[in-house]
Amino acid sequence: MSTTIDPILLNFLYALMGGLLTLFFMWLGCRIFNHLVTFDIGDELAKGNQAVGLWLMGVMIGIGTGLGLVIGMGLN
């Protein structure tokens, strides 16, 4: 048996941990922003406020892209 980890398994673990970190930071970003604004994000989304929905989509895409780049560059 080899003393190194199989590269396929290692890449799978990187992807899994990267996905979990991305979800965590998206959650954290929404929680922090929810404390900074004068409205509740969940209530506004329940009312059908499209501006809040588009903003939230932008936050999720931005955090996901940023973390994806950081994780991807770390694999080199």
PyMOL Python script that loads the backbone (N, CA, C, O; Angstrom):
from pymol import cmd

cmd.read_pdbstr("""\
ATOM      1  N   MET A   1       0.835  -1.181   0.000  1.00  0.00           N
ATOM      2  CA  MET A   1       0.000   0.000   0.000  1.00  0.00           C
ATOM      3  C   MET A   1       0.878   1.241   0.000  1.00  0.00           C
ATOM      4  O   MET A   1       1.907   1.297   0.673  1.00  0.00           O
ATOM      5  N   SER A   2       0.456   2.215  -0.755  1.00  0.00           N
ATOM      6  CA  SER A   2       1.221   3.442  -0.894  1.00  0.00           C
ATOM      7  C   SER A   2       1.034   4.336   0.331  1.00  0.00           C
ATOM      8  O   SER A   2      -0.006   4.305   0.988  1.00  0.00           O
ATOM      9  N   THR A   3       2.059   5.128   0.623  1.00  0.00           N
ATOM     10  CA  THR A   3       1.965   6.043   1.760  1.00  0.00           C
ATOM     11  C   THR A   3       1.331   7.375   1.366  1.00  0.00           C
ATOM     12  O   THR A   3       1.055   8.203   2.233  1.00  0.00           O
ATOM     13  N   THR A   4       1.098   7.592   0.074  1.00  0.00           N
ATOM     14  CA  THR A   4       0.466   8.833  -0.374  1.00  0.00           C
ATOM     15  C   THR A   4      -1.016   8.596  -0.643  1.00  0.00           C
ATOM     16  O   THR A   4      -1.451   7.465  -0.860  1.00  0.00           O
ATOM     17  N   ILE A   5      -1.764   9.665  -0.625  1.00  0.00           N
ATOM     18  CA  ILE A   5      -3.201   9.582  -0.899  1.00  0.00           C
ATOM     19  C   ILE A   5      -3.413   9.602  -2.405  1.00  0.00           C
ATOM     20  O   ILE A   5      -2.765  10.369  -3.117  1.00  0.00           O
ATOM     21  N   ASP A   6      -4.308   8.772  -2.885  1.00  0.00           N
ATOM     22  CA  ASP A   6      -4.636   8.716  -4.302  1.00  0.00           C
ATOM     23  C   ASP A   6      -5.095  10.101  -4.768  1.00  0.00           C
ATOM     24  O   ASP A   6      -5.931  10.716  -4.105  1.00  0.00           O
ATOM     25  N   PRO A   7      -4.572  10.609  -5.891  1.00  0.00           N
ATOM     26  CA  PRO A   7      -4.955  11.954  -6.356  1.00  0.00           C
ATOM     27  C   PRO A   7      -6.459  12.119  -6.609  1.00  0.00           C
ATOM     28  O   PRO A   7      -6.996  13.205  -6.390  1.00  0.00           O
ATOM     29  N   ILE A   8      -7.142  11.078  -7.058  1.00  0.00           N
ATOM     30  CA  ILE A   8      -8.578  11.179  -7.287  1.00  0.00           C
ATOM     31  C   ILE A   8      -9.306  11.389  -5.961  1.00  0.00           C
ATOM     32  O   ILE A   8     -10.207  12.223  -5.872  1.00  0.00           O
ATOM     33  N   LEU A   9      -8.921  10.640  -4.938  1.00  0.00           N
ATOM     34  CA  LEU A   9      -9.524  10.796  -3.613  1.00  0.00           C
ATOM     35  C   LEU A   9      -9.204  12.175  -3.039  1.00  0.00           C
ATOM     36  O   LEU A   9     -10.065  12.811  -2.431  1.00  0.00           O
ATOM     37  N   LEU A  10      -7.982  12.631  -3.228  1.00  0.00           N
ATOM     38  CA  LEU A  10      -7.574  13.934  -2.722  1.00  0.00           C
ATOM     39  C   LEU A  10      -8.368  15.054  -3.396  1.00  0.00           C
ATOM     40  O   LEU A  10      -8.802  15.988  -2.722  1.00  0.00           O
ATOM     41  N   ASN A  11      -8.562  14.975  -4.706  1.00  0.00           N
ATOM     42  CA  ASN A  11      -9.360  15.986  -5.408  1.00  0.00           C
ATOM     43  C   ASN A  11     -10.815  15.955  -4.950  1.00  0.00           C
ATOM     44  O   ASN A  11     -11.444  17.005  -4.825  1.00  0.00           O
ATOM     45  N   PHE A  12     -11.350  14.772  -4.700  1.00  0.00           N
ATOM     46  CA  PHE A  12     -12.713  14.667  -4.192  1.00  0.00           C
ATOM     47  C   PHE A  12     -12.828  15.318  -2.823  1.00  0.00           C
ATOM     48  O   PHE A  12     -13.802  16.020  -2.549  1.00  0.00           O
ATOM     49  N   LEU A  13     -11.844  15.092  -1.961  1.00  0.00           N
ATOM     50  CA  LEU A  13     -11.854  15.723  -0.631  1.00  0.00           C
ATOM     51  C   LEU A  13     -11.731  17.236  -0.732  1.00  0.00           C
ATOM     52  O   LEU A  13     -12.397  17.958   0.009  1.00  0.00           O
ATOM     53  N   TYR A  14     -10.875  17.734  -1.651  1.00  0.00           N
ATOM     54  CA  TYR A  14     -10.769  19.176  -1.869  1.00  0.00           C
ATOM     55  C   TYR A  14     -12.103  19.755  -2.313  1.00  0.00           C
ATOM     56  O   TYR A  14     -12.514  20.804  -1.817  1.00  0.00           O
ATOM     57  N   ALA A  15     -12.782  19.090  -3.237  1.00  0.00           N
ATOM     58  CA  ALA A  15     -14.070  19.571  -3.736  1.00  0.00           C
ATOM     59  C   ALA A  15     -15.117  19.561  -2.626  1.00  0.00           C
ATOM     60  O   ALA A  15     -15.900  20.504  -2.502  1.00  0.00           O
ATOM     61  N   LEU A  16     -15.134  18.513  -1.828  1.00  0.00           N
ATOM     62  CA  LEU A  16     -16.086  18.419  -0.733  1.00  0.00           C
ATOM     63  C   LEU A  16     -15.859  19.523   0.303  1.00  0.00           C
ATOM     64  O   LEU A  16     -16.803  20.194   0.719  1.00  0.00           O
ATOM     65  N   MET A  17     -14.628  19.701   0.706  1.00  0.00           N
ATOM     66  CA  MET A  17     -14.319  20.733   1.695  1.00  0.00           C
ATOM     67  C   MET A  17     -14.556  22.128   1.113  1.00  0.00           C
ATOM     68  O   MET A  17     -15.014  23.026   1.820  1.00  0.00           O
ATOM     69  N   GLY A  18     -14.250  22.310  -0.160  1.00  0.00           N
ATOM     70  CA  GLY A  18     -14.495  23.597  -0.805  1.00  0.00           C
ATOM     71  C   GLY A  18     -15.979  23.916  -0.853  1.00  0.00           C
ATOM     72  O   GLY A  18     -16.378  25.056  -0.614  1.00  0.00           O
ATOM     73  N   GLY A  19     -16.796  22.924  -1.159  1.00  0.00           N
ATOM     74  CA  GLY A  19     -18.247  23.125  -1.180  1.00  0.00           C
ATOM     75  C   GLY A  19     -18.788  23.472   0.193  1.00  0.00           C
ATOM     76  O   GLY A  19     -19.628  24.362   0.329  1.00  0.00           O
ATOM     77  N   LEU A  20     -18.312  22.776   1.206  1.00  0.00           N
ATOM     78  CA  LEU A  20     -18.762  23.068   2.572  1.00  0.00           C
ATOM     79  C   LEU A  20     -18.325  24.458   3.025  1.00  0.00           C
ATOM     80  O   LEU A  20     -19.094  25.181   3.660  1.00  0.00           O
ATOM     81  N   LEU A  21     -17.090  24.828   2.698  1.00  0.00           N
ATOM     82  CA  LEU A  21     -16.617  26.168   3.050  1.00  0.00           C
ATOM     83  C   LEU A  21     -17.418  27.242   2.323  1.00  0.00           C
ATOM     84  O   LEU A  21     -17.737  28.278   2.907  1.00  0.00           O
ATOM     85  N   THR A  22     -17.741  27.008   1.069  1.00  0.00           N
ATOM     86  CA  THR A  22     -18.529  27.971   0.303  1.00  0.00           C
ATOM     87  C   THR A  22     -19.907  28.162   0.920  1.00  0.00           C
ATOM     88  O   THR A  22     -20.361  29.294   1.090  1.00  0.00           O
ATOM     89  N   LEU A  23     -20.574  27.065   1.255  1.00  0.00           N
ATOM     90  CA  LEU A  23     -21.890  27.171   1.886  1.00  0.00           C
ATOM     91  C   LEU A  23     -21.814  27.899   3.221  1.00  0.00           C
ATOM     92  O   LEU A  23     -22.676  28.720   3.537  1.00  0.00           O
ATOM     93  N   PHE A  24     -20.786  27.598   4.000  1.00  0.00           N
ATOM     94  CA  PHE A  24     -20.632  28.263   5.295  1.00  0.00           C
ATOM     95  C   PHE A  24     -20.437  29.765   5.128  1.00  0.00           C
ATOM     96  O   PHE A  24     -21.068  30.554   5.832  1.00  0.00           O
ATOM     97  N   PHE A  25     -19.567  30.168   4.201  1.00  0.00           N
ATOM     98  CA  PHE A  25     -19.307  31.592   4.038  1.00  0.00           C
ATOM     99  C   PHE A  25     -20.493  32.318   3.414  1.00  0.00           C
ATOM    100  O   PHE A  25     -20.692  33.502   3.689  1.00  0.00           O
ATOM    101  N   MET A  26     -21.277  31.651   2.591  1.00  0.00           N
ATOM    102  CA  MET A  26     -22.504  32.264   2.077  1.00  0.00           C
ATOM    103  C   MET A  26     -23.491  32.504   3.222  1.00  0.00           C
ATOM    104  O   MET A  26     -24.101  33.569   3.312  1.00  0.00           O
ATOM    105  N   TRP A  27     -23.638  31.516   4.083  1.00  0.00           N
ATOM    106  CA  TRP A  27     -24.515  31.661   5.244  1.00  0.00           C
ATOM    107  C   TRP A  27     -24.019  32.798   6.143  1.00  0.00           C
ATOM    108  O   TRP A  27     -24.802  33.638   6.586  1.00  0.00           O
ATOM    109  N   LEU A  28     -22.728  32.811   6.401  1.00  0.00           N
ATOM    110  CA  LEU A  28     -22.140  33.836   7.267  1.00  0.00           C
ATOM    111  C   LEU A  28     -22.306  35.226   6.666  1.00  0.00           C
ATOM    112  O   LEU A  28     -22.623  36.170   7.389  1.00  0.00           O
ATOM    113  N   GLY A  29     -22.100  35.370   5.370  1.00  0.00           N
ATOM    114  CA  GLY A  29     -22.262  36.658   4.712  1.00  0.00           C
ATOM    115  C   GLY A  29     -23.683  37.173   4.832  1.00  0.00           C
ATOM    116  O   GLY A  29     -23.892  38.360   5.081  1.00  0.00           O
ATOM    117  N   CYS A  30     -24.662  36.301   4.659  1.00  0.00           N
ATOM    118  CA  CYS A  30     -26.064  36.719   4.789  1.00  0.00           C
ATOM    119  C   CYS A  30     -26.394  37.102   6.224  1.00  0.00           C
ATOM    120  O   CYS A  30     -27.112  38.073   6.459  1.00  0.00           O
ATOM    121  N   ARG A  31     -25.881  36.357   7.172  1.00  0.00           N
ATOM    122  CA  ARG A  31     -26.147  36.674   8.580  1.00  0.00           C
ATOM    123  C   ARG A  31     -25.547  38.038   8.961  1.00  0.00           C
ATOM    124  O   ARG A  31     -26.189  38.836   9.644  1.00  0.00           O
ATOM    125  N   ILE A  32     -24.330  38.290   8.520  1.00  0.00           N
ATOM    126  CA  ILE A  32     -23.686  39.563   8.844  1.00  0.00           C
ATOM    127  C   ILE A  32     -24.430  40.714   8.178  1.00  0.00           C
ATOM    128  O   ILE A  32     -24.699  41.735   8.812  1.00  0.00           O
ATOM    129  N   PHE A  33     -24.762  40.548   6.893  1.00  0.00           N
ATOM    130  CA  PHE A  33     -25.459  41.625   6.196  1.00  0.00           C
ATOM    131  C   PHE A  33     -26.843  41.858   6.780  1.00  0.00           C
ATOM    132  O   PHE A  33     -27.317  42.993   6.815  1.00  0.00           O
ATOM    133  N   ASN A  34     -27.495  40.797   7.238  1.00  0.00           N
ATOM    134  CA  ASN A  34     -28.822  40.926   7.837  1.00  0.00           C
ATOM    135  C   ASN A  34     -28.781  41.799   9.086  1.00  0.00           C
ATOM    136  O   ASN A  34     -29.762  42.470   9.407  1.00  0.00           O
ATOM    137  N   HIS A  35     -27.650  41.794   9.794  1.00  0.00           N
ATOM    138  CA  HIS A  35     -27.509  42.639  10.980  1.00  0.00           C
ATOM    139  C   HIS A  35     -27.158  44.082  10.624  1.00  0.00           C
ATOM    140  O   HIS A  35     -27.357  44.986  11.436  1.00  0.00           O
ATOM    141  N   LEU A  36     -26.637  44.304   9.413  1.00  0.00           N
ATOM    142  CA  LEU A  36     -26.220  45.647   9.011  1.00  0.00           C
ATOM    143  C   LEU A  36     -27.347  46.476   8.406  1.00  0.00           C
ATOM    144  O   LEU A  36     -27.283  47.705   8.440  1.00  0.00           O
ATOM    145  N   VAL A  37     -28.363  45.846   7.860  1.00  0.00           N
ATOM    146  CA  VAL A  37     -29.436  46.584   7.190  1.00  0.00           C
ATOM    147  C   VAL A  37     -30.630  46.746   8.122  1.00  0.00           C
ATOM    148  O   VAL A  37     -30.720  46.087   9.158  1.00  0.00           O
ATOM    149  N   THR A  38     -31.553  47.642   7.737  1.00  0.00           N
ATOM    150  CA  THR A  38     -32.701  47.939   8.594  1.00  0.00           C
ATOM    151  C   THR A  38     -33.891  47.025   8.317  1.00  0.00           C
ATOM    152  O   THR A  38     -34.937  47.178   8.948  1.00  0.00           O
ATOM    153  N   PHE A  39     -33.757  46.088   7.399  1.00  0.00           N
ATOM    154  CA  PHE A  39     -34.847  45.165   7.087  1.00  0.00           C
ATOM    155  C   PHE A  39     -34.376  43.736   7.271  1.00  0.00           C
ATOM    156  O   PHE A  39     -33.174  43.475   7.331  1.00  0.00           O
ATOM    157  N   ASP A  40     -35.318  42.811   7.362  1.00  0.00           N
ATOM    158  CA  ASP A  40     -34.991  41.395   7.502  1.00  0.00           C
ATOM    159  C   ASP A  40     -35.034  40.742   6.122  1.00  0.00           C
ATOM    160  O   ASP A  40     -36.044  40.827   5.423  1.00  0.00           O
ATOM    161  N   ILE A  41     -33.957  40.102   5.739  1.00  0.00           N
ATOM    162  CA  ILE A  41     -33.857  39.508   4.406  1.00  0.00           C
ATOM    163  C   ILE A  41     -34.931  38.438   4.212  1.00  0.00           C
ATOM    164  O   ILE A  41     -35.570  38.388   3.161  1.00  0.00           O
ATOM    165  N   GLY A  42     -35.130  37.597   5.196  1.00  0.00           N
ATOM    166  CA  GLY A  42     -36.120  36.526   5.090  1.00  0.00           C
ATOM    167  C   GLY A  42     -37.537  37.047   4.918  1.00  0.00           C
ATOM    168  O   GLY A  42     -38.313  36.515   4.125  1.00  0.00           O
ATOM    169  N   ASP A  43     -37.869  38.101   5.673  1.00  0.00           N
ATOM    170  CA  ASP A  43     -39.208  38.686   5.560  1.00  0.00           C
ATOM    171  C   ASP A  43     -39.424  39.309   4.188  1.00  0.00           C
ATOM    172  O   ASP A  43     -40.492  39.158   3.595  1.00  0.00           O
ATOM    173  N   GLU A  44     -38.417  40.003   3.687  1.00  0.00           N
ATOM    174  CA  GLU A  44     -38.541  40.644   2.377  1.00  0.00           C
ATOM    175  C   GLU A  44     -38.656  39.616   1.261  1.00  0.00           C
ATOM    176  O   GLU A  44     -39.396  39.823   0.300  1.00  0.00           O
ATOM    177  N   LEU A  45     -37.928  38.509   1.381  1.00  0.00           N
ATOM    178  CA  LEU A  45     -38.046  37.450   0.377  1.00  0.00           C
ATOM    179  C   LEU A  45     -39.422  36.798   0.436  1.00  0.00           C
ATOM    180  O   LEU A  45     -39.980  36.430  -0.597  1.00  0.00           O
ATOM    181  N   ALA A  46     -39.970  36.653   1.638  1.00  0.00           N
ATOM    182  CA  ALA A  46     -41.310  36.067   1.788  1.00  0.00           C
ATOM    183  C   ALA A  46     -42.374  36.978   1.179  1.00  0.00           C
ATOM    184  O   ALA A  46     -43.388  36.496   0.673  1.00  0.00           O
ATOM    185  N   LYS A  47     -42.146  38.298   1.224  1.00  0.00           N
ATOM    186  CA  LYS A  47     -43.082  39.251   0.635  1.00  0.00           C
ATOM    187  C   LYS A  47     -42.964  39.303  -0.886  1.00  0.00           C
ATOM    188  O   LYS A  47     -43.814  39.889  -1.556  1.00  0.00           O
ATOM    189  N   GLY A  48     -41.911  38.692  -1.431  1.00  0.00           N
ATOM    190  CA  GLY A  48     -41.716  38.692  -2.878  1.00  0.00           C
ATOM    191  C   GLY A  48     -40.893  39.865  -3.380  1.00  0.00           C
ATOM    192  O   GLY A  48     -41.011  40.241  -4.547  1.00  0.00           O
ATOM    193  N   ASN A  49     -40.071  40.446  -2.536  1.00  0.00           N
ATOM    194  CA  ASN A  49     -39.235  41.577  -2.923  1.00  0.00           C
ATOM    195  C   ASN A  49     -38.134  41.083  -3.864  1.00  0.00           C
ATOM    196  O   ASN A  49     -37.196  40.407  -3.444  1.00  0.00           O
ATOM    197  N   GLN A  50     -38.269  41.431  -5.138  1.00  0.00           N
ATOM    198  CA  GLN A  50     -37.323  40.942  -6.140  1.00  0.00           C
ATOM    199  C   GLN A  50     -35.957  41.593  -6.021  1.00  0.00           C
ATOM    200  O   GLN A  50     -34.949  40.976  -6.369  1.00  0.00           O
ATOM    201  N   ALA A  51     -35.902  42.825  -5.535  1.00  0.00           N
ATOM    202  CA  ALA A  51     -34.617  43.500  -5.379  1.00  0.00           C
ATOM    203  C   ALA A  51     -33.748  42.775  -4.354  1.00  0.00           C
ATOM    204  O   ALA A  51     -32.549  42.601  -4.568  1.00  0.00           O
ATOM    205  N   VAL A  52     -34.344  42.357  -3.256  1.00  0.00           N
ATOM    206  CA  VAL A  52     -33.595  41.612  -2.240  1.00  0.00           C
ATOM    207  C   VAL A  52     -33.176  40.249  -2.799  1.00  0.00           C
ATOM    208  O   VAL A  52     -32.071  39.778  -2.533  1.00  0.00           O
ATOM    209  N   GLY A  53     -34.053  39.628  -3.565  1.00  0.00           N
ATOM    210  CA  GLY A  53     -33.714  38.341  -4.179  1.00  0.00           C
ATOM    211  C   GLY A  53     -32.554  38.455  -5.145  1.00  0.00           C
ATOM    212  O   GLY A  53     -31.670  37.598  -5.158  1.00  0.00           O
ATOM    213  N   LEU A  54     -32.546  39.513  -5.961  1.00  0.00           N
ATOM    214  CA  LEU A  54     -31.437  39.717  -6.899  1.00  0.00           C
ATOM    215  C   LEU A  54     -30.145  40.045  -6.161  1.00  0.00           C
ATOM    216  O   LEU A  54     -29.068  39.589  -6.544  1.00  0.00           O
ATOM    217  N   TRP A  55     -30.260  40.842  -5.095  1.00  0.00           N
ATOM    218  CA  TRP A  55     -29.072  41.144  -4.300  1.00  0.00           C
ATOM    219  C   TRP A  55     -28.499  39.861  -3.689  1.00  0.00           C
ATOM    220  O   TRP A  55     -27.291  39.628  -3.723  1.00  0.00           O
ATOM    221  N   LEU A  56     -29.386  39.040  -3.133  1.00  0.00           N
ATOM    222  CA  LEU A  56     -28.935  37.799  -2.509  1.00  0.00           C
ATOM    223  C   LEU A  56     -28.296  36.877  -3.542  1.00  0.00           C
ATOM    224  O   LEU A  56     -27.299  36.215  -3.251  1.00  0.00           O
ATOM    225  N   MET A  57     -28.861  36.831  -4.741  1.00  0.00           N
ATOM    226  CA  MET A  57     -28.264  36.031  -5.807  1.00  0.00           C
ATOM    227  C   MET A  57     -26.848  36.533  -6.120  1.00  0.00           C
ATOM    228  O   MET A  57     -25.928  35.735  -6.301  1.00  0.00           O
ATOM    229  N   GLY A  58     -26.680  37.849  -6.182  1.00  0.00           N
ATOM    230  CA  GLY A  58     -25.362  38.414  -6.439  1.00  0.00           C
ATOM    231  C   GLY A  58     -24.360  38.087  -5.352  1.00  0.00           C
ATOM    232  O   GLY A  58     -23.196  37.803  -5.632  1.00  0.00           O
ATOM    233  N   VAL A  59     -24.815  38.128  -4.111  1.00  0.00           N
ATOM    234  CA  VAL A  59     -23.932  37.785  -2.990  1.00  0.00           C
ATOM    235  C   VAL A  59     -23.488  36.323  -3.093  1.00  0.00           C
ATOM    236  O   VAL A  59     -22.308  36.012  -2.931  1.00  0.00           O
ATOM    237  N   MET A  60     -24.440  35.437  -3.363  1.00  0.00           N
ATOM    238  CA  MET A  60     -24.113  34.017  -3.453  1.00  0.00           C
ATOM    239  C   MET A  60     -23.152  33.739  -4.609  1.00  0.00           C
ATOM    240  O   MET A  60     -22.203  32.969  -4.458  1.00  0.00           O
ATOM    241  N   ILE A  61     -23.397  34.359  -5.752  1.00  0.00           N
ATOM    242  CA  ILE A  61     -22.499  34.157  -6.898  1.00  0.00           C
ATOM    243  C   ILE A  61     -21.119  34.736  -6.606  1.00  0.00           C
ATOM    244  O   ILE A  61     -20.103  34.119  -6.929  1.00  0.00           O
ATOM    245  N   GLY A  62     -21.080  35.918  -5.996  1.00  0.00           N
ATOM    246  CA  GLY A  62     -19.795  36.546  -5.692  1.00  0.00           C
ATOM    247  C   GLY A  62     -18.966  35.756  -4.695  1.00  0.00           C
ATOM    248  O   GLY A  62     -17.774  35.536  -4.912  1.00  0.00           O
ATOM    249  N   ILE A  63     -19.578  35.335  -3.618  1.00  0.00           N
ATOM    250  CA  ILE A  63     -18.840  34.556  -2.614  1.00  0.00           C
ATOM    251  C   ILE A  63     -18.420  33.213  -3.194  1.00  0.00           C
ATOM    252  O   ILE A  63     -17.294  32.765  -2.976  1.00  0.00           O
ATOM    253  N   GLY A  64     -19.314  32.573  -3.927  1.00  0.00           N
ATOM    254  CA  GLY A  64     -18.985  31.284  -4.539  1.00  0.00           C
ATOM    255  C   GLY A  64     -17.848  31.390  -5.533  1.00  0.00           C
ATOM    256  O   GLY A  64     -16.960  30.538  -5.557  1.00  0.00           O
ATOM    257  N   THR A  65     -17.868  32.432  -6.356  1.00  0.00           N
ATOM    258  CA  THR A  65     -16.797  32.627  -7.337  1.00  0.00           C
ATOM    259  C   THR A  65     -15.472  32.919  -6.640  1.00  0.00           C
ATOM    260  O   THR A  65     -14.435  32.360  -6.995  1.00  0.00           O
ATOM    261  N   GLY A  66     -15.520  33.796  -5.651  1.00  0.00           N
ATOM    262  CA  GLY A  66     -14.292  34.133  -4.931  1.00  0.00           C
ATOM    263  C   GLY A  66     -13.670  32.936  -4.242  1.00  0.00           C
ATOM    264  O   GLY A  66     -12.466  32.705  -4.357  1.00  0.00           O
ATOM    265  N   LEU A  67     -14.478  32.179  -3.531  1.00  0.00           N
ATOM    266  CA  LEU A  67     -13.934  31.005  -2.840  1.00  0.00           C
ATOM    267  C   LEU A  67     -13.507  29.932  -3.828  1.00  0.00           C
ATOM    268  O   LEU A  67     -12.523  29.227  -3.605  1.00  0.00           O
ATOM    269  N   GLY A  68     -14.260  29.811  -4.936  1.00  0.00           N
ATOM    270  CA  GLY A  68     -13.873  28.831  -5.952  1.00  0.00           C
ATOM    271  C   GLY A  68     -12.505  29.156  -6.546  1.00  0.00           C
ATOM    272  O   GLY A  68     -11.701  28.257  -6.791  1.00  0.00           O
ATOM    273  N   LEU A  69     -12.245  30.427  -6.775  1.00  0.00           N
ATOM    274  CA  LEU A  69     -10.934  30.828  -7.307  1.00  0.00           C
ATOM    275  C   LEU A  69      -9.834  30.563  -6.291  1.00  0.00           C
ATOM    276  O   LEU A  69      -8.768  30.060  -6.648  1.00  0.00           O
ATOM    277  N   VAL A  70     -10.078  30.893  -5.039  1.00  0.00           N
ATOM    278  CA  VAL A  70      -9.073  30.659  -4.008  1.00  0.00           C
ATOM    279  C   VAL A  70      -8.772  29.178  -3.867  1.00  0.00           C
ATOM    280  O   VAL A  70      -7.607  28.786  -3.792  1.00  0.00           O
ATOM    281  N   ILE A  71      -9.807  28.351  -3.829  1.00  0.00           N
ATOM    282  CA  ILE A  71      -9.601  26.915  -3.695  1.00  0.00           C
ATOM    283  C   ILE A  71      -8.916  26.353  -4.932  1.00  0.00           C
ATOM    284  O   ILE A  71      -8.013  25.523  -4.830  1.00  0.00           O
ATOM    285  N   GLY A  72      -9.353  26.811  -6.105  1.00  0.00           N
ATOM    286  CA  GLY A  72      -8.759  26.331  -7.354  1.00  0.00           C
ATOM    287  C   GLY A  72      -7.290  26.682  -7.473  1.00  0.00           C
ATOM    288  O   GLY A  72      -6.494  25.868  -7.939  1.00  0.00           O
ATOM    289  N   MET A  73      -6.918  27.891  -7.056  1.00  0.00           N
ATOM    290  CA  MET A  73      -5.523  28.291  -7.113  1.00  0.00           C
ATOM    291  C   MET A  73      -4.691  27.543  -6.081  1.00  0.00           C
ATOM    292  O   MET A  73      -3.486  27.362  -6.260  1.00  0.00           O
ATOM    293  N   GLY A  74      -5.330  27.110  -5.007  1.00  0.00           N
ATOM    294  CA  GLY A  74      -4.609  26.357  -3.981  1.00  0.00           C
ATOM    295  C   GLY A  74      -4.266  24.947  -4.404  1.00  0.00           C
ATOM    296  O   GLY A  74      -3.445  24.290  -3.765  1.00  0.00           O
ATOM    297  N   LEU A  75      -4.889  24.467  -5.482  1.00  0.00           N
ATOM    298  CA  LEU A  75      -4.605  23.109  -5.944  1.00  0.00           C
ATOM    299  C   LEU A  75      -3.339  23.023  -6.787  1.00  0.00           C
ATOM    300  O   LEU A  75      -2.870  21.924  -7.081  1.00  0.00           O
ATOM    301  N   ASN A  76      -2.776  24.168  -7.181  1.00  0.00           N
ATOM    302  CA  ASN A  76      -1.566  24.144  -8.027  1.00  0.00           C
ATOM    303  C   ASN A  76      -0.381  23.681  -7.283  1.00  0.00           C
ATOM    304  O   ASN A  76       0.711  23.603  -7.846  1.00  0.00           O
TER     305      ASN A  76
END
""", "prot")
cmd.dss("prot")
cmd.show_as("cartoon", "prot")
cmd.util.cbc("prot")
cmd.orient("prot")
